[in-house]
Structure formats: structure tokens, C-alpha cells
Amino acid sequence: MDFKFSEEQERFRQEVRGFLEGEIRQGLWQPSCDAWIQGYLPEFTKRVAERGWIGLAWPKEYGGQGRSNIDRLILTEEMLRYGAPAACHWFADRQIGRAILAYGTEQQRQELLPKIIKGEAYVGLGMSEPEAGSDLASLRTQAVEDGDDYIINGQKMWASCGMFMNYIYLVARTDPEAPKHRGISEFVIATNLPGITITPTMDITGSTAWAEVFFDSVRVPQRYLIGEKNHGFYQILNQLDYERAGLERLMGNYPLFDAIIKFTKETKQNGKPLSQDALIRSKLAQLQVEFEIGRLLTYRVVLVIEEGRAPNVEAAMAKAYSTAFEQHLASTAMDILGLYGQLVAESKWAPILGMAPHSYLGSKGYSLQAGTSEILRNIVAGRGLGLPSK
């Protein structure tokens, strides 16, 4: 099997690298962990948009480039490798635009896709609720029809994109009498509508990349319903494949991986670089092997997408494996750094910009985001291996 990229694809990779390295040289930002979900820099998103790199694989008729998902994989991989602050456009580009293309009306495509492509629509994810986290079908936020509108009441927790979002992808119950997996619908609405209140939520790392969103009798025109009414849960299952499959689940902390390798080469103990210590070399070698496996699992997902199939089992496998790798990476970095690894970025004594404790604290939630590892293993077991559920 030939895993090589084409010459054109390699040129594109070098183009992306050149752009990102130029940004870093100018001091416009510095690489950081979890930048895909916590690095909000609208100016960077605008510069990416000017290059046509948002909606890269979308049809040209809507402003996309019509390029392959392999090209988008290359772009994503380099953004993550350099820890680029791409959070403003990440969710819209990764899954919401795809949802609109797959299920939206022509009016929705013409209205929303150009805004995403231009880097003007920062779409947050309104899925989890206080009593419905991993069990999305138990959500309680309601959307009740009222003439040509829906009246929405409820609350969302951990809404990705937090205080930066000017649009929110919202999942709400449109039929309270239906079984819980039915009667759910999807919307994409502007966050400046009357009745919407957004409150930042600080996580254990100190990031406010998430938010609580309250809906108090918010009137939403029916034209912002995405896809078929009451069929939203089944549409969501397809979108979650794209959310789970991304390289961000493997490379969200790649700046730490790169930094800890450099640290062991440059830091000496007893007159020798740490990288020459047999135990440390073994730990880093194991991480490199695990990383390459995760990379290939993610590549497999993209190849499935290129074939026109939904990467359900493949995405579940890649995400469960990749988040375990990131947790292992964080733990290994803390082991190598010792007590200094506990120092956060604000300390002048913190090695590698305090990335290790940030990653370690953040990694505890990786196996919960976009579906718990237990749910993903069940998908692999049931849908992939055909094992009985009981």
C-alpha cells in the first residue's frame, strides 16, 4: 500500500507551512496547545479566509475551492502541528458547513456558507445540557412552533466557541411527546437575537473557550431549521462522525509533543542530554509509535469520506485511540519535567511555556468531548465487530 502524498499535495503542505511559519516569525501568535478550540484570533481567521482555506473542500458554487478531503487533511494537520489559533472558524468549517450542505435549504446555503468562508461566521456548538451531556437524546431545550417561527426555551452547557460565537448551532426538542431519540431538530441561529444570554464558563485550565447559553422565549424564523423537523438526532449522528474524526483529537497538543522532544535534547543531567537516558528515550519512542498509529487511523477516516461513505466506525475508533494518546502524552511530559512540570505559563521558571500542566489538566476531558470513550468503544464493538449489545 502506498501512503505517499502526490507532488501537488506536498507543494500544498509546504505552502501552508510557509504561511504559518511566516505568521510566527512576525510575532502574530505563538504555538499553543488546544489552539483549535481555545485560540481565538479573528485576524488570523481572516487571513486564512483570504487564502481560500476555509471551506476548502466545499463546492465552488458556494464559494469553496472544490478540493479534496485529502487537501483539507493536510491543511488541518499543519494548523495543528504549529498550534495555530484557528478556533474562530474551526467548528463552522469542520462540521456546521457540512451539515448545511447535506441537509440545509438552498437559501441557507446561500446565506450562511459565504459568511463562513469569509471568516465572518463564528459558529458555536449548542448541544450539551446540564442534565444531558453524553446522552444527547435526553436534552430538554424546547422549540415550539408559533406561526412562521419557533419559540425556544432552555439552556446549553459547554457551548464551544463561547463568547466569540455570533452564530450557534442549536439542537432542540420539537416534539416532547415523541420517543427521546425522535422529536429533535437542528437550527443555526444568530446569537444577537433577543432572549439569548451567553455566560462564559471557565474550565480547569483557566480557559473560557466554552459558555452557558440561556434561551428565554427566543423567536427564531422557521427558515433556520436545518433539515427535516424531528429528524435532527439522526442528522447529528452523521455530523458527530466528522467531529470525532478530526486530527485535532490526536494533534491538539502537538506543540507539547514537539517541545518535550526538543527539551530532552537541550537539557542536560549529569553532563548528558536527557534524550540519552534509556528510560526517557523509551518513553518518547513509545509516544512516537502511538502517534503514527493514530495518524494512520485518522487518514483512514478521510479516505472513507473520499469514497462517499459515512466514517461511523472508523471515526469512533480514531477518536477513542487518539484521546488516549493525548492523555498519555500529557502524563509522559509531566513525568519527564518532574516537579517543574507543575508550573503554569505565568511562572518564569515554567519549562516549555507551561504547556505540560495545561495539557495534563485539559486532557482529563478529552475522553468526554464528542462522545465518551465508552460510547465509542460500544460503536466499534456493535457496528464494527457485530458483537451483541447484551
C-alpha positions in Angstrom: 0.0 0.0 0.0 1.3 3.4 -1.0 0.9 6.1 1.7 2.7 8.8 -0.1 1.1 12.1 -1.0 1.2 13.4 -4.5 3.7 16.1 -5.6 0.8 18.6 -5.7 -0.3 17.7 -2.2 3.3 18.1 -0.9 3.5 21.5 -2.5 0.3 22.5 -0.8 1.7 21.3 2.6 4.8 23.4 2.0 2.6 26.4 1.1 0.6 26.0 4.4 3.8 25.6 6.4 5.4 28.7 4.8 2.3 30.7 5.7 2.2 29.5 9.3 6.0 29.9 9.9 5.7 33.4 8.5 3.0 34.3 10.9 5.1 33.0 13.8 8.2 34.9 12.6 6.2 38.1 12.6 5.1 37.5 16.2 1.4 37.5 15.3 0.9 34.5 17.6 2.9 31.6 19.2 2.1 27.9 19.0 0.0 26.7 21.9 -1.9 23.5 23.0 -5.6 23.2 22.2 -5.4 26.3 19.9 -8.0 24.8 17.6 -10.6 25.1 20.4 -9.1 27.8 22.7 -7.1 30.0 20.3 -9.5 32.8 19.2 -7.9 35.3 16.9 -10.3 36.8 14.4 -7.5 38.4 12.5 -5.9 35.0 11.8 -9.2 33.6 10.7 -9.5 36.5 8.2 -6.0 35.8 6.8 -6.8 32.1 6.4 -10.1 33.1 4.7 -8.3 35.4 2.2 -6.3 32.3 1.1 -9.4 30.4 0.4 -8.6 27.8 3.1 -12.0 27.9 4.9 -14.5 25.6 3.2 -11.6 24.2 1.1 -13.4 21.1 0.1 -16.9 22.7 -0.4 -18.4 23.2 -3.8 -17.2 26.2 -5.8 -20.8 27.3 -6.4 -20.9 28.3 -2.7 -17.5 29.9 -2.6 -15.5 26.8 -1.7 -12.4 25.6 -3.5 -13.9 22.2 -4.5 -10.7 20.5 -3.4 -10.3 17.0 -2.0 -10.7 16.0 1.7 -7.1 14.9 1.5 -6.1 18.5 0.9 -8.2 19.6 3.8 -6.5 16.9 5.9 -3.1 18.4 5.0 -4.3 21.9 5.9 -5.7 20.6 9.2 -2.6 18.7 10.1 -0.3 21.7 9.6 -2.6 24.0 11.5 -2.4 21.6 14.5 1.3 20.9 14.1 2.0 24.7 14.5 -0.7 25.2 17.2 -2.4 27.9 15.1 -5.2 29.9 16.7 -8.0 28.7 14.4 -10.9 28.4 16.9 -12.9 31.2 15.3 -13.6 29.2 12.2 -12.9 25.6 13.3 -16.4 24.3 14.1 -18.1 26.0 11.2 -15.5 24.6 8.8 -15.3 21.2 10.3 -19.0 20.2 10.7 -21.6 23.0 10.5 -20.9 23.9 6.9 -21.1 20.2 6.0 -24.4 19.9 7.8 -25.8 22.9 5.8 -24.5 21.4 2.6 -26.0 18.0 3.4 -29.4 19.0 5.0 -29.9 22.7 4.5 -32.1 24.5 2.0 -30.6 26.5 -0.9 -31.5 29.7 0.9 -29.5 28.6 4.0 -26.5 27.6 1.8 -26.6 30.9 0.0 -26.9 32.9 3.3 -24.6 31.1 5.7 -21.8 29.4 3.7 -20.3 32.6 2.2 -20.2 34.1 5.7 -18.3 31.0 7.0 -15.9 31.0 4.0 -15.2 34.7 4.5 -14.3 34.2 8.2 -17.3 36.2 9.4 -19.5 33.5 11.0 -18.1 32.1 14.2 -20.4 29.1 14.9 -20.6 27.7 18.4 -22.0 24.2 19.3 -25.1 24.2 21.4 -25.6 20.5 22.2 -24.8 19.5 25.9 -27.2 20.5 28.7 -26.9 20.4 32.5 -28.8 17.1 32.6 -28.0 15.8 29.1 -24.3 15.6 28.4 -23.2 12.4 26.7 -26.8 11.4 26.4 -27.8 14.0 23.9 -31.2 12.4 23.3 -32.2 13.5 26.8 -32.0 17.2 26.0 -34.8 19.4 27.3 -34.4 22.7 25.4 -37.7 23.1 23.5 -38.6 24.7 20.2 -42.3 25.3 19.9 -43.9 26.3 16.6 -45.7 29.6 16.6 -46.9 30.7 13.2 -43.8 31.1 11.0 -41.4 31.0 13.9 -40.2 28.7 16.7 -40.1 29.9 20.3 -37.1 28.4 22.0 -36.6 28.0 25.8 -33.8 26.1 27.5 -30.1 26.1 28.4 -26.9 24.8 26.9 -23.7 24.0 28.7 -20.1 23.8 27.4 -21.1 25.6 24.2 -17.9 25.5 22.1 -16.8 28.9 20.8 -18.0 30.5 24.0 -18.1 34.3 24.0 -16.8 34.6 20.5 -19.7 32.9 18.6 -22.0 35.1 16.6 -24.0 32.1 15.5 -24.9 29.0 17.4 -25.7 25.5 16.1 -28.6 24.5 18.3 -30.2 21.2 19.0 -33.7 21.4 20.5 -36.8 19.2 21.1 -39.6 20.0 18.7 -41.9 17.1 19.7 -41.9 16.5 23.5 -44.3 13.5 23.1 -42.1 11.5 20.8 -39.5 8.9 22.0 -36.4 10.7 23.1 -34.3 9.8 20.0 -37.0 11.4 17.9 -38.7 14.7 18.1 -35.3 16.6 18.0 -34.4 19.2 15.4 -31.4 21.3 14.4 -31.1 25.1 14.0 -28.4 27.6 13.1 -29.2 31.0 14.6 -27.6 34.3 15.2 -26.7 34.9 18.9 -27.8 38.5 18.9 -31.5 37.5 18.9 -33.5 38.9 21.8 -33.7 36.4 24.7 -30.2 34.8 24.3 -27.8 35.3 27.2 -24.3 33.9 27.0 -22.2 33.4 30.1 -18.6 32.3 29.9 -17.6 29.0 31.6 -14.0 28.7 32.9 -12.5 25.2 32.7 -9.8 23.7 34.9 -7.1 25.2 32.7 -8.5 28.7 33.1 -9.8 28.8 29.5 -13.1 30.5 28.8 -13.5 28.8 25.4 -16.9 27.5 26.4 -20.1 29.1 27.7 -23.5 28.6 29.1 -26.2 29.8 26.8 -29.7 30.6 28.0 -32.7 30.8 25.7 -35.7 32.8 27.1 -38.6 32.8 24.6 -36.2 33.3 21.7 -38.2 33.8 18.5 -36.5 32.1 15.5 -37.9 32.1 12.0 -38.6 28.6 10.7 -36.2 29.1 7.8 -33.3 28.5 10.2 -34.4 24.9 10.8 -31.7 22.7 9.3 -33.0 19.6 7.6 -36.1 17.7 8.5 -38.1 18.6 11.5 -38.0 15.9 14.3 -35.2 14.1 12.4 -32.3 16.0 13.9 -30.9 13.2 16.1 -30.2 11.1 13.0 -28.6 14.0 11.2 -26.4 14.7 14.3 -25.1 11.1 14.2 -23.6 11.8 10.8 -22.1 15.2 11.9 -20.6 13.6 15.1 -18.5 11.4 12.8 -16.8 14.5 11.4 -16.4 16.0 14.9 -14.8 12.8 16.2 -12.7 12.0 13.2 -10.6 15.1 13.1 -6.8 15.2 13.7 -7.4 17.7 16.5 -8.3 14.6 18.7 -4.7 13.4 18.1 -2.7 16.6 17.5 -4.4 19.2 19.7 -1.3 19.1 21.9 1.3 18.6 19.2 3.2 21.7 20.3 3.8 20.0 23.6 5.0 16.8 21.8 7.4 18.8 19.7 8.6 20.9 22.7 9.2 18.0 25.0 11.4 16.3 22.4 13.4 19.5 22.0 13.6 19.9 25.8 15.2 16.4 26.2 17.8 17.2 23.6 18.7 20.6 25.0 18.5 19.8 28.8 21.4 18.0 30.4 21.6 15.9 33.5 25.0 14.7 34.8 26.6 16.2 31.7 24.5 14.3 29.2 21.3 15.3 27.4 18.1 13.8 28.8 17.4 12.3 25.4 20.3 9.9 26.1 18.7 8.5 29.2 17.4 5.0 28.2 14.1 5.3 30.1 13.3 8.7 28.6 14.2 7.5 25.1 11.9 4.6 25.5 9.0 6.8 26.7 9.5 9.2 23.7 9.8 6.3 21.2 6.6 4.8 22.5 4.8 8.1 22.1 6.1 8.4 18.5 4.8 4.9 17.6 1.4 5.7 19.2 1.3 9.0 17.3 2.0 7.4 14.0 -0.7 4.8 14.6 -3.3 7.5 15.4 -2.3 9.4 12.4 -2.9 6.4 10.1 -6.3 5.8 11.8 -7.3 9.4 11.0 -6.1 9.1 7.5 -8.3 6.1 7.1 -11.3 8.1 8.1 -10.6 10.7 5.4 -10.2 8.0 2.8 -13.6 6.7 3.8 -15.1 10.2 3.4 -13.4 10.5 0.0 -15.3 7.3 -1.0 -18.5 8.9 -0.1 -19.3 6.8 3.0 -20.0 8.0 6.5 -17.0 7.1 8.7 -19.0 6.0 11.6 -17.0 3.1 13.0 -13.7 4.4 11.7 -14.3 7.8 13.4 -15.2 6.2 16.7 -12.0 4.1 16.6 -9.8 7.0 15.6 -11.2 9.3 18.3 -11.1 6.7 21.1 -7.5 5.9 20.3 -6.3 9.5 19.7 -7.7 10.9 23.0 -5.9 8.1 24.9 -2.7 9.1 23.1 -3.1 12.7 24.1 -3.7 11.7 27.8 -0.5 9.6 27.6 1.4 12.4 26.0 0.4 14.8 28.9 1.3 12.3 31.6 4.7 11.5 30.0 5.6 15.2 29.6 4.8 15.7 33.3 7.0 12.7 34.2 9.9 14.0 32.2 9.7 17.5 33.6 9.3 16.4 37.2 8.2 19.0 39.8 8.9 21.8 37.3 6.2 20.3 35.1 3.6 21.6 37.6 4.5 25.3 36.9 2.0 27.1 34.7 2.8 29.6 32.0 2.7 32.6 34.3 5.8 31.4 36.2 9.2 32.5 34.8 10.5 29.0 35.9 8.0 27.1 33.9 9.6 24.9 31.2 8.3 24.9 27.6 5.9 27.8 28.3 3.9 25.9 30.8 2.3 23.7 28.2 2.7 20.5 30.2 0.3 21.3 33.1 -2.2 22.9 30.7 -2.2 19.7 28.6 -2.4 17.5 31.7 -5.3 19.3 33.2 -7.1 19.6 29.8 -6.6 16.0 28.8 -8.9 14.7 31.5 -11.8 16.0 29.5 -10.7 14.7 26.1 -12.3 11.3 26.6 -15.6 13.0 27.3 -15.8 15.5 24.4 -17.7 14.5 21.3 -18.8 11.2 22.9 -17.2 9.3 25.8 -14.6 6.6 25.1 -17.1 4.1 26.5 -19.7 5.1 23.9 -17.1 5.0 21.1 -16.0 1.5 22.1 -19.6 0.4 22.0 -19.9 1.7 18.5 -16.8 -0.2 17.4 -18.0 -3.3 19.1 -21.6 -3.2 17.9 -21.4 -1.6 14.5 -17.9 -2.6 13.6 -17.5 -6.1 15.0 -21.1 -7.1 15.2 -20.9 -8.0 18.8 -24.2 -8.4 20.7 -25.3 -5.5 22.9 -26.1 -7.8 25.8 
